[in-house]
């Protein structure tokens, strides 16, 4: 059943959204799957589970998704979901929002202007303490309330970093009175309202105009302020104009897919704002399995490059990976 996959030399990076991780947890506990217990779906999930535990696929952990695990599942349920990732041979971490966008743009700005002095970081990293990145971010990021917290708490206690440990620490942070879910939902509601207002004012029914992308780098990511803090002698506005956004795939997919989402939704649904964050992680996955609605927004935004490798059906994902293996062999 899985013989062709053994021919793949490098493991594939796989992104699994919450619903599919829940189904893998249910599978291990012998419980019914969400969406039905169809024999083909069960077999596909078993294959994905095998690929994770044998190292044929390496899961990508994108931290904002864990807020949903904590909010929607019990403490045990959130740990079960985290345990799926921890049971894999290795876990890779995609930098969270806003770091993923900041690092993409600043890496590109540094390429254009070496005088900037940005040290450069990988967007996908081993799942370990990011001492170098956290130190840089906490020194230069202009917004105190967004600086690193959870990883810092874990590092200070000297704990071994696992997805389970991260989720447990985040849950404790939330239970201590930090209603991060409500704050994020309020922020998403404001962002969606502003985006829809922009669409009405500019009668923008087509793709997202480039000028709005550049404006987002300043208004949402404070990159002009960040550049001025790092290198006051540089013209921040000019540098942002020269950034090649095609070298920033998380920024591009996030903005394009969100633009389409805003056209279709007046109010964010309670679970959507977490699902929306995953647009940033998808460009760094070799294959992804996400829920139906978000899959449609990705397909609308950037069909080329994503339609083949981003799936909503586990059977289709398994077939795609096997097809890759067959092409690799031939």
C-alpha positions as CSV (number, residue, x, y, z in Angstrom):
1,X,0.0,0.0,0.0
2,X,2.8,2.4,0.8
3,X,5.7,1.0,-1.2
4,X,6.1,3.9,-3.7
5,X,6.5,6.4,-0.9
6,X,9.7,4.7,0.3
7,X,11.4,5.9,-2.9
8,X,11.1,9.6,-1.7
9,X,14.5,10.7,-0.5
10,X,13.5,13.8,1.3
11,X,10.5,13.9,3.6
12,X,7.6,16.1,2.6
13,X,6.6,19.0,4.7
14,X,2.9,18.6,5.4
15,X,0.5,21.1,6.9
16,X,-2.7,19.8,8.6
17,X,-5.4,22.0,9.8
18,X,-7.2,21.5,13.1
19,X,-10.1,19.4,11.8
20,X,-7.8,16.9,10.2
21,X,-5.5,16.8,13.3
22,X,-8.6,16.1,15.4
23,X,-9.5,13.2,13.1
24,X,-6.0,11.7,13.4
25,X,-6.4,12.0,17.2
26,X,-9.9,10.3,17.0
27,X,-8.4,7.6,14.8
28,X,-5.8,6.8,17.4
29,X,-8.5,6.6,20.1
30,X,-10.8,4.5,17.9
31,X,-13.5,7.2,17.8
32,X,-15.6,8.2,14.8
33,X,-14.1,10.7,12.5
34,X,-15.6,14.1,11.9
35,X,-17.3,14.2,8.5
36,X,-18.1,10.5,8.5
37,X,-16.4,7.1,9.0
38,X,-16.1,6.3,5.3
39,X,-13.7,3.4,4.7
40,X,-11.6,5.3,2.1
41,X,-11.2,8.3,4.4
42,X,-10.3,6.1,7.4
43,X,-7.6,4.4,5.3
44,X,-6.3,7.7,4.1
45,X,-5.9,9.0,7.6
46,X,-4.2,5.8,8.7
47,X,-1.7,6.3,5.8
48,X,-1.1,9.9,6.8
49,X,-0.6,8.9,10.4
50,X,1.9,6.2,9.3
51,X,3.8,8.8,7.2
52,X,4.1,11.1,10.2
53,X,5.3,8.5,12.6
54,X,7.8,6.9,10.2
55,X,9.3,10.2,9.0
56,X,8.1,10.1,5.4
57,X,6.3,13.4,6.1
58,X,7.3,16.1,8.5
59,X,4.5,18.2,10.0
60,X,4.6,22.0,10.1
61,X,3.6,23.6,13.4
62,X,2.1,27.0,13.0
63,X,1.5,28.4,16.4
64,X,-1.7,30.5,15.9
65,X,-3.5,27.2,15.1
66,X,-3.0,26.1,18.7
67,X,-5.3,28.9,20.0
68,X,-8.1,27.0,18.3
69,X,-7.2,23.7,19.9
70,X,-7.3,25.4,23.4
71,X,-10.5,27.3,22.7
72,X,-12.5,24.5,21.1
73,X,-11.2,21.4,22.8
74,X,-10.8,20.4,26.4
75,X,-7.3,20.4,27.9
76,X,-7.0,16.7,27.1
77,X,-8.2,17.3,23.6
78,X,-5.7,20.0,22.9
79,X,-2.9,17.8,24.3
80,X,-4.1,14.9,22.0
81,X,-3.9,17.2,19.0
82,X,-0.4,18.4,20.0
83,X,0.6,14.8,20.6
84,X,0.0,13.9,16.9
85,X,2.7,16.4,16.0
86,X,5.0,15.3,18.9
87,X,4.8,11.7,17.8
88,X,6.2,12.4,14.4
89,X,9.9,11.8,13.8
90,X,10.5,15.6,13.5
91,X,8.5,18.8,13.7
92,X,9.2,22.0,11.7
93,X,7.9,25.3,12.9
94,X,6.7,28.1,10.6
95,X,7.2,31.4,12.2
96,X,4.0,32.9,13.6
97,X,2.2,36.1,12.7
98,X,3.6,38.8,12.6
99,X,7.1,37.2,12.5
100,X,6.5,35.3,9.3
101,X,5.6,38.4,7.4
102,X,8.3,40.6,9.0
103,X,11.0,38.1,8.3
104,X,10.0,37.5,4.7
105,X,9.9,41.2,4.0
106,X,13.1,42.1,5.9
107,X,15.0,39.2,4.3
108,X,14.1,40.7,0.9
109,X,14.9,44.3,2.1
110,X,18.3,43.1,3.3
111,X,19.0,41.6,-0.1
112,X,18.2,44.9,-1.7
113,X,20.0,47.1,0.8
114,X,22.8,45.4,2.8
115,X,23.2,48.6,4.9
116,X,20.0,47.7,6.6
117,X,21.8,45.2,8.9
118,X,19.0,42.7,9.2
119,X,20.7,39.4,10.3
120,X,18.4,37.2,8.2
121,X,16.3,34.3,9.5
122,X,14.7,31.2,8.0
123,X,10.9,31.2,7.9
124,X,10.8,27.4,8.5
125,X,12.9,26.4,11.4
126,X,13.6,23.4,13.6
127,X,11.2,23.3,16.6
128,X,13.5,24.7,19.2
129,X,14.0,27.9,21.2
130,X,14.6,30.9,18.8
131,X,17.0,32.7,21.1
132,X,18.5,34.7,18.2
133,X,15.2,35.6,16.6
134,X,13.5,36.4,19.9
135,X,16.3,38.7,21.0
136,X,16.2,40.6,17.7
137,X,12.5,40.9,17.7
138,X,12.2,42.1,21.3
139,X,14.9,44.7,20.7
140,X,13.5,46.2,17.5
141,X,9.8,45.5,17.3
142,X,7.9,48.8,18.1
143,X,4.9,47.2,19.7
144,X,5.4,46.0,23.3
145,X,2.2,44.0,23.5
146,X,3.2,41.7,20.6
147,X,6.6,40.7,21.7
148,X,7.5,37.1,22.4
149,X,5.9,35.6,25.5
150,X,5.2,31.9,25.5
151,X,8.5,30.6,24.1
152,X,10.2,33.0,26.6
153,X,8.3,31.4,29.5
154,X,9.3,27.9,28.4
155,X,13.0,28.9,27.9
156,X,13.1,30.6,31.3
157,X,12.0,27.4,33.0
158,X,14.5,25.3,31.0
159,X,11.8,22.9,29.7
160,X,12.3,20.7,26.7
161,X,10.4,22.3,23.8
162,X,7.6,20.1,22.5
163,X,4.3,21.1,20.9
164,X,2.5,19.7,23.9
165,X,4.6,21.9,26.3
166,X,4.0,24.9,24.2
167,X,0.2,24.3,24.1
168,X,0.1,23.7,27.9
169,X,2.0,26.9,28.6
170,X,-0.2,28.9,26.2
171,X,-3.3,27.4,27.9
172,X,-2.0,28.5,31.3
173,X,-1.3,32.0,29.8
174,X,-4.9,32.2,28.6
175,X,-6.4,30.9,31.8
176,X,-4.5,33.5,33.8
177,X,-6.8,36.1,32.3
178,X,-5.2,36.8,28.9
179,X,-8.2,36.4,26.6
180,X,-6.1,36.3,23.5
181,X,-8.9,34.7,21.5
182,X,-11.3,37.6,22.0
183,X,-8.6,40.1,21.3
184,X,-7.7,38.4,18.1
185,X,-11.4,38.1,17.1
186,X,-11.9,41.8,17.8
187,X,-8.9,42.6,15.7
188,X,-10.1,40.4,12.9
189,X,-13.5,42.0,12.9
190,X,-11.9,45.4,12.6
191,X,-9.5,44.3,9.8
192,X,-12.4,42.7,7.8
193,X,-14.5,45.9,8.1
194,X,-11.6,48.0,6.9
195,X,-10.9,45.7,4.0
196,X,-14.5,45.7,2.9
197,X,-14.6,49.5,3.2
198,X,-11.5,49.8,1.0
199,X,-13.2,47.5,-1.5
200,X,-16.3,49.6,-1.6
201,X,-14.4,52.9,-1.9
202,X,-12.1,51.8,-4.7
203,X,-14.7,49.6,-6.3
204,X,-12.1,46.8,-6.3
205,X,-13.9,43.8,-7.6
206,X,-10.8,42.2,-9.2
207,X,-7.4,41.2,-7.7
208,X,-5.8,43.1,-4.8
209,X,-4.0,46.2,-6.2
210,X,-0.3,46.3,-5.5
211,X,-0.5,49.7,-3.8
212,X,-2.6,48.1,-1.1
213,X,0.0,45.4,-0.5
214,X,2.6,48.1,0.1
215,X,0.3,50.0,2.4
216,X,-0.3,46.8,4.4
217,X,3.4,46.4,5.0
218,X,3.3,49.8,6.8
219,X,-0.1,49.8,8.4
220,X,-0.3,46.2,9.6
221,X,3.3,45.3,9.9
222,X,5.0,48.6,10.8
223,X,7.9,47.8,8.5
224,X,8.6,51.5,7.8
225,X,8.9,52.2,11.5
226,X,11.0,49.0,12.0
227,X,13.4,50.0,9.2
228,X,13.8,53.5,10.7
229,X,14.6,52.0,14.1
230,X,17.3,49.8,12.6
231,X,18.8,52.1,10.0
232,X,17.7,55.8,10.4
233,X,19.9,56.8,7.5
234,X,17.9,54.7,5.0
235,X,14.8,55.9,3.1
236,X,12.2,53.4,4.5
237,X,9.5,54.4,2.0
238,X,11.8,53.9,-0.9
239,X,13.1,50.5,0.4
240,X,9.5,49.2,0.9
241,X,8.6,50.3,-2.7
242,X,11.5,48.2,-4.0
243,X,10.8,45.0,-2.2
244,X,9.9,42.2,-4.6
245,X,6.7,40.8,-3.1
246,X,7.0,37.7,-5.2
247,X,9.9,36.7,-3.0
248,X,7.5,36.9,0.0
249,X,5.0,34.0,-0.6
250,X,3.4,34.1,2.9
251,X,2.6,37.8,2.4
252,X,1.2,37.3,-1.1
253,X,-1.1,34.3,-0.2
254,X,-2.3,35.9,3.0
255,X,-3.3,39.1,1.3
256,X,-4.8,37.6,-1.8
257,X,-6.8,34.9,0.0
258,X,-8.0,37.4,2.6
259,X,-9.0,39.9,-0.1
260,X,-11.3,37.1,-1.5
261,X,-12.5,36.2,1.9
262,X,-13.5,39.9,2.6
263,X,-15.5,40.0,-0.6
264,X,-17.6,37.0,0.6
265,X,-18.0,37.8,4.3
266,X,-19.4,40.8,6.1
267,X,-18.5,39.4,9.6
268,X,-15.8,36.9,10.5
269,X,-17.2,33.6,11.7
270,X,-15.9,32.7,15.2
271,X,-13.5,30.0,13.9
272,X,-12.5,31.7,10.7
273,X,-9.9,34.1,12.0
274,X,-7.7,31.2,13.1
275,X,-8.2,29.4,9.8
276,X,-7.3,32.6,8.0
277,X,-3.9,32.7,9.7
278,X,-2.9,29.5,8.1
279,X,-2.6,31.2,4.7
280,X,0.8,32.2,5.9
281,X,2.0,28.7,6.4
282,X,0.7,27.1,3.2
283,X,3.5,28.4,0.9
284,X,6.0,26.5,3.0
285,X,4.3,23.1,2.8
286,X,4.9,20.6,0.1
287,X,1.4,19.3,0.7
288,X,-1.5,20.6,2.8
289,X,-4.8,19.3,4.1
290,X,-7.3,22.1,5.1
291,X,-11.0,22.7,5.5
292,X,-13.4,23.2,2.6
293,X,-14.1,26.9,2.8
294,X,-10.5,28.0,3.2
295,X,-9.5,25.7,0.4
296,X,-11.8,27.6,-1.9
297,X,-10.3,31.0,-1.0
298,X,-6.8,29.6,-1.7
299,X,-7.9,28.2,-5.0
300,X,-9.5,31.5,-6.0
301,X,-6.5,33.6,-4.9
302,X,-3.6,31.6,-6.3
303,X,-4.7,28.6,-8.3
304,X,-1.3,28.2,-10.0
305,X,1.2,26.7,-7.5
306,X,-1.4,25.7,-4.9
307,X,-4.2,23.8,-6.6
308,X,-2.2,20.6,-6.9
309,X,-0.7,20.5,-3.4
310,X,-3.4,22.0,-1.2
311,X,-6.2,19.6,-0.5
312,X,-9.5,19.4,1.4
313,X,-9.9,15.6,1.1
314,X,-7.5,13.2,2.8
315,X,-8.0,10.6,0.0
316,X,-7.0,13.2,-2.6
317,X,-3.9,14.2,-0.6
318,X,-2.7,10.6,-0.2
319,X,-3.2,10.1,-4.0
320,X,-1.2,13.2,-4.7
321,X,1.7,12.2,-2.5
322,X,1.8,8.7,-4.0
323,X,1.8,10.3,-7.4
324,X,4.8,12.3,-6.4
325,X,6.6,9.1,-5.4
326,X,5.7,7.5,-8.7
327,X,7.2,10.4,-10.6
328,X,10.3,10.3,-8.4
329,X,10.8,6.7,-9.2
330,X,10.4,7.1,-12.9
